Amino acid sequence: MLEIYNEKVQDLFVNPSHRPANGMKIRESPSLGFYAEGLRKYPVKSFNEIEAKMEEGSKNRSVAAT
């Protein structure tokens, strides 16, 4: 799960205090297409696990006044 905020790509499963300052790099592969380098993947087996991961990622979103 990722977000693009202020032109920086961030992994939402990483605590904001441990994220790289310049964000993640976007790469292109002939077999994968475009991807975020280092984006974490978590296998899930049930809807409850999906819901928990979505909630975890939502809590780590960037929130600021506009």
DRENLUMTI-929504 format. One record per atom (N, C-alpha, C): z, x, y; residue number from 1; atom name; residue in three letters. Coordinates in steps of 0.05 Angstrom, whole numbers. Layout:
N
+--------+--------+--------+-----+-------+---------+
:      z :      x :      y : num : atomo : residuo :
+--------+--------+--------+-----+-------+---------+
:      Z :      X :      Y : NUM :    CA :     Ala :
...
+--------+--------+--------+-----+-------+---------+
This chain:
66
+--------+--------+--------+-----+-------+---------+
:      z :      x :      y : num : atomo : residuo :
+--------+--------+--------+-----+-------+---------+
:      0 :     17 :    -23 :   1 :     N :     Met :
:      0 :      0 :      0 :   1 :    CA :     Met :
:      0 :     18 :     24 :   1 :     C :     Met :
:    -18 :     14 :     42 :   2 :     N :     Leu :
:    -20 :     31 :     66 :   2 :    CA :     Leu :
:    -23 :     15 :     91 :   2 :     C :     Leu :
:    -19 :     28 :    113 :   3 :     N :     Glu :
:    -23 :     15 :    139 :   3 :    CA :     Glu :
:    -38 :     35 :    157 :   3 :     C :     Glu :
:    -53 :     25 :    175 :   4 :     N :     Ile :
:    -66 :     41 :    196 :   4 :    CA :     Ile :
:    -53 :     33 :    222 :   4 :     C :     Ile :
:    -39 :     51 :    235 :   5 :     N :     Tyr :
:    -24 :     45 :    259 :   5 :    CA :     Tyr :
:    -28 :     68 :    278 :   5 :     C :     Tyr :
:    -36 :     62 :    302 :   6 :     N :     Asn :
:    -43 :     83 :    322 :   6 :    CA :     Asn :
:    -62 :    104 :    311 :   6 :     C :     Asn :
:    -82 :     95 :    296 :   7 :     N :     Glu :
:   -103 :    111 :    284 :   7 :    CA :     Glu :
:    -92 :    131 :    264 :   7 :     C :     Glu :
:    -69 :    126 :    252 :   8 :     N :     Lys :
:    -57 :    142 :    231 :   8 :    CA :     Lys :
:    -54 :    125 :    206 :   8 :     C :     Lys :
:    -61 :    136 :    183 :   9 :     N :     Val :
:    -59 :    122 :    158 :   9 :    CA :     Val :
:    -32 :    131 :    145 :   9 :     C :     Val :
:    -16 :    112 :    138 :  10 :     N :     Gln :
:     11 :    117 :    126 :  10 :    CA :     Gln :
:     15 :    102 :    100 :  10 :     C :     Gln :
:     28 :    115 :     81 :  11 :     N :     Asp :
:     35 :    103 :     56 :  11 :    CA :     Asp :
:     61 :     87 :     60 :  11 :     C :     Asp :
:     60 :     61 :     56 :  12 :     N :     Leu :
:     84 :     44 :     61 :  12 :    CA :     Leu :
:    105 :     46 :     40 :  12 :     C :     Leu :
:    100 :     60 :     18 :  13 :     N :     Phe :
:    121 :     65 :     -2 :  13 :    CA :     Phe :
:    136 :     90 :      3 :  13 :     C :     Phe :
:    130 :    104 :     25 :  14 :     N :     Val :
:    145 :    128 :     33 :  14 :    CA :     Val :
:    162 :    121 :     57 :  14 :     C :     Val :
:    187 :    129 :     56 :  15 :     N :     Asn :
:    206 :    123 :     78 :  15 :    CA :     Asn :
:    194 :    135 :    104 :  15 :     C :     Asn :
:    194 :    120 :    126 :  16 :     N :     Pro :
:    182 :    129 :    152 :  16 :    CA :     Pro :
:    192 :    156 :    161 :  16 :     C :     Pro :
:    217 :    164 :    155 :  17 :     N :     Ser :
:    227 :    190 :    163 :  17 :    CA :     Ser :
:    216 :    213 :    146 :  17 :     C :     Ser :
:    203 :    207 :    124 :  18 :     N :     His :
:    191 :    228 :    107 :  18 :    CA :     His :
:    161 :    228 :    107 :  18 :     C :     His :
:    149 :    213 :    124 :  19 :     N :     Arg :
:    119 :    212 :    126 :  19 :    CA :     Arg :
:    108 :    236 :    142 :  19 :     C :     Arg :
:     84 :    244 :    135 :  20 :     N :     Pro :
:     71 :    266 :    151 :  20 :    CA :     Pro :
:     66 :    256 :    180 :  20 :     C :     Pro :
:     71 :    272 :    199 :  21 :     N :     Ala :
:     69 :    265 :    227 :  21 :    CA :     Ala :
:     40 :    256 :    235 :  21 :     C :     Ala :
:     20 :    269 :    223 :  22 :     N :     Asn :
:     -8 :    263 :    229 :  22 :    CA :     Asn :
:    -20 :    243 :    211 :  22 :     C :     Asn :
:     -5 :    231 :    193 :  23 :     N :     Gly :
:    -15 :    211 :    174 :  23 :    CA :     Gly :
:    -29 :    224 :    151 :  23 :     C :     Gly :
:    -40 :    207 :    134 :  24 :     N :     Met :
:    -55 :    216 :    110 :  24 :    CA :     Met :
:    -84 :    221 :    117 :  24 :     C :     Met :
:    -97 :    237 :    101 :  25 :     N :     Lys :
:   -125 :    243 :    105 :  25 :    CA :     Lys :
:   -142 :    223 :     88 :  25 :     C :     Lys :
:   -164 :    214 :    100 :  26 :     N :     Ile :
:   -183 :    197 :     86 :  26 :    CA :     Ile :
:   -205 :    214 :     75 :  26 :     C :     Ile :
:   -210 :    211 :     50 :  27 :     N :     Arg :
:   -231 :    228 :     36 :  27 :    CA :     Arg :
:   -252 :    209 :     24 :  27 :     C :     Arg :
:   -274 :    221 :     17 :  28 :     N :     Glu :
:   -296 :    206 :      3 :  28 :    CA :     Glu :
:   -303 :    221 :    -22 :  28 :     C :     Glu :
:   -306 :    206 :    -44 :  29 :     N :     Ser :
:   -313 :    217 :    -70 :  29 :    CA :     Ser :
:   -338 :    202 :    -80 :  29 :     C :     Ser :
:   -356 :    216 :    -93 :  30 :     N :     Pro :
:   -379 :    201 :   -105 :  30 :    CA :     Pro :
:   -371 :    180 :   -125 :  30 :     C :     Pro :
:   -349 :    186 :   -140 :  31 :     N :     Ser :
:   -341 :    167 :   -161 :  31 :    CA :     Ser :
:   -321 :    146 :   -151 :  31 :     C :     Ser :
:   -303 :    154 :   -132 :  32 :     N :     Leu :
:   -282 :    136 :   -123 :  32 :    CA :     Leu :
:   -289 :    121 :    -97 :  32 :     C :     Leu :
:   -308 :    132 :    -82 :  33 :     N :     Gly :
:   -314 :    121 :    -55 :  33 :    CA :     Gly :
:   -293 :    132 :    -36 :  33 :     C :     Gly :
:   -286 :    117 :    -16 :  34 :     N :     Phe :
:   -266 :    125 :      4 :  34 :    CA :     Phe :
:   -238 :    121 :     -8 :  34 :     C :     Phe :
:   -220 :    140 :     -2 :  35 :     N :     Tyr :
:   -192 :    137 :    -11 :  35 :    CA :     Tyr :
:   -173 :    152 :      7 :  35 :     C :     Tyr :
:   -148 :    145 :      7 :  36 :     N :     Ala :
:   -128 :    159 :     23 :  36 :    CA :     Ala :
:   -115 :    180 :      5 :  36 :     C :     Ala :
:   -118 :    205 :     13 :  37 :     N :     Glu :
:   -108 :    227 :     -3 :  37 :    CA :     Glu :
:    -77 :    226 :     -5 :  37 :     C :     Glu :
:    -67 :    225 :    -30 :  38 :     N :     Gly :
:    -38 :    225 :    -34 :  38 :    CA :     Gly :
:    -25 :    197 :    -35 :  38 :     C :     Gly :
:    -41 :    176 :    -33 :  39 :     N :     Leu :
:    -30 :    149 :    -34 :  39 :    CA :     Leu :
:    -18 :    145 :    -61 :  39 :     C :     Leu :
:      6 :    135 :    -62 :  40 :     N :     Arg :
:     20 :    131 :    -87 :  40 :    CA :     Arg :
:     11 :    105 :   -101 :  40 :     C :     Arg :
:     11 :    107 :   -128 :  41 :     N :     Lys :
:      4 :     83 :   -144 :  41 :    CA :     Lys :
:     28 :     77 :   -162 :  41 :     C :     Lys :
:     34 :     51 :   -165 :  42 :     N :     Tyr :
:     56 :     43 :   -182 :  42 :    CA :     Tyr :
:     46 :     21 :   -201 :  42 :     C :     Tyr :
:     46 :     26 :   -227 :  43 :     N :     Pro :
:     38 :      5 :   -246 :  43 :    CA :     Pro :
:     60 :    -17 :   -247 :  43 :     C :     Pro :
:     51 :    -42 :   -248 :  44 :     N :     Val :
:     69 :    -64 :   -250 :  44 :    CA :     Val :
:     62 :    -81 :   -274 :  44 :     C :     Val :
:     82 :    -96 :   -284 :  45 :     N :     Lys :
:     77 :   -112 :   -308 :  45 :    CA :     Lys :
:     81 :   -141 :   -304 :  45 :     C :     Lys :
:     92 :   -149 :   -281 :  46 :     N :     Ser :
:     97 :   -177 :   -276 :  46 :    CA :     Ser :
:     95 :   -184 :   -247 :  46 :     C :     Ser :
:     93 :   -209 :   -241 :  47 :     N :     Phe :
:     92 :   -219 :   -214 :  47 :    CA :     Phe :
:    117 :   -211 :   -198 :  47 :     C :     Phe :
:    140 :   -211 :   -211 :  48 :     N :     Asn :
:    165 :   -203 :   -198 :  48 :    CA :     Asn :
:    164 :   -174 :   -189 :  48 :     C :     Asn :
:    152 :   -157 :   -205 :  49 :     N :     Glu :
:    149 :   -129 :   -197 :  49 :    CA :     Glu :
:    130 :   -126 :   -173 :  49 :     C :     Glu :
:    108 :   -141 :   -174 :  50 :     N :     Ile :
:     89 :   -141 :   -151 :  50 :    CA :     Ile :
:    104 :   -150 :   -126 :  50 :     C :     Ile :
:    118 :   -171 :   -128 :  51 :     N :     Glu :
:    133 :   -182 :   -105 :  51 :    CA :     Glu :
:    153 :   -162 :    -94 :  51 :     C :     Glu :
:    167 :   -148 :   -111 :  52 :     N :     Ala :
:    187 :   -127 :   -103 :  52 :    CA :     Ala :
:    173 :   -104 :    -88 :  52 :     C :     Ala :
:    150 :    -95 :    -99 :  53 :     N :     Lys :
:    135 :    -73 :    -86 :  53 :    CA :     Lys :
:    124 :    -82 :    -59 :  53 :     C :     Lys :
:    114 :   -107 :    -57 :  54 :     N :     Met :
:    103 :   -117 :    -32 :  54 :    CA :     Met :
:    126 :   -118 :    -11 :  54 :     C :     Met :
:    149 :   -127 :    -20 :  55 :     N :     Glu :
:    172 :   -129 :     -1 :  55 :    CA :     Glu :
:    180 :   -101 :      8 :  55 :     C :     Glu :
:    181 :    -81 :    -10 :  56 :     N :     Glu :
:    188 :    -54 :     -4 :  56 :    CA :     Glu :
:    168 :    -43 :     17 :  56 :     C :     Glu :
:    143 :    -47 :     13 :  57 :     N :     Gly :
:    123 :    -37 :     32 :  57 :    CA :     Gly :
:    125 :    -51 :     59 :  57 :     C :     Gly :
:    130 :    -77 :     59 :  58 :     N :     Ser :
:    132 :    -92 :     84 :  58 :    CA :     Ser :
:    156 :    -82 :    100 :  58 :     C :     Ser :
:    177 :    -74 :     87 :  59 :     N :     Lys :
:    201 :    -64 :    102 :  59 :    CA :     Lys :
:    195 :    -38 :    116 :  59 :     C :     Lys :
:    176 :    -22 :    106 :  60 :     N :     Asn :
:    170 :      4 :    117 :  60 :    CA :     Asn :
:    147 :      3 :    137 :  60 :     C :     Asn :
:    138 :    -21 :    145 :  61 :     N :     Arg :
:    117 :    -23 :    165 :  61 :    CA :     Arg :
:    126 :    -13 :    192 :  61 :     C :     Arg :
:    107 :     -5 :    208 :  62 :     N :     Ser :
:    113 :      3 :    236 :  62 :    CA :     Ser :
:    114 :    -22 :    252 :  62 :     C :     Ser :
:    135 :    -24 :    268 :  63 :     N :     Val :
:    139 :    -47 :    285 :  63 :    CA :     Val :
:    145 :    -37 :    313 :  63 :     C :     Val :
:    130 :    -47 :    333 :  64 :     N :     Ala :
:    134 :    -39 :    361 :  64 :    CA :     Ala :
:    125 :    -61 :    379 :  64 :     C :     Ala :
:    135 :    -60 :    403 :  65 :     N :     Ala :
:    126 :    -79 :    424 :  65 :    CA :     Ala :
:     98 :    -73 :    432 :  65 :     C :     Ala :
:     83 :    -94 :    440 :  66 :     N :     Thr :
:     56 :    -90 :    449 :  66 :    CA :     Thr :
:     55 :    -95 :    479 :  66 :     C :     Thr :
+--------+--------+--------+-----+-------+---------+
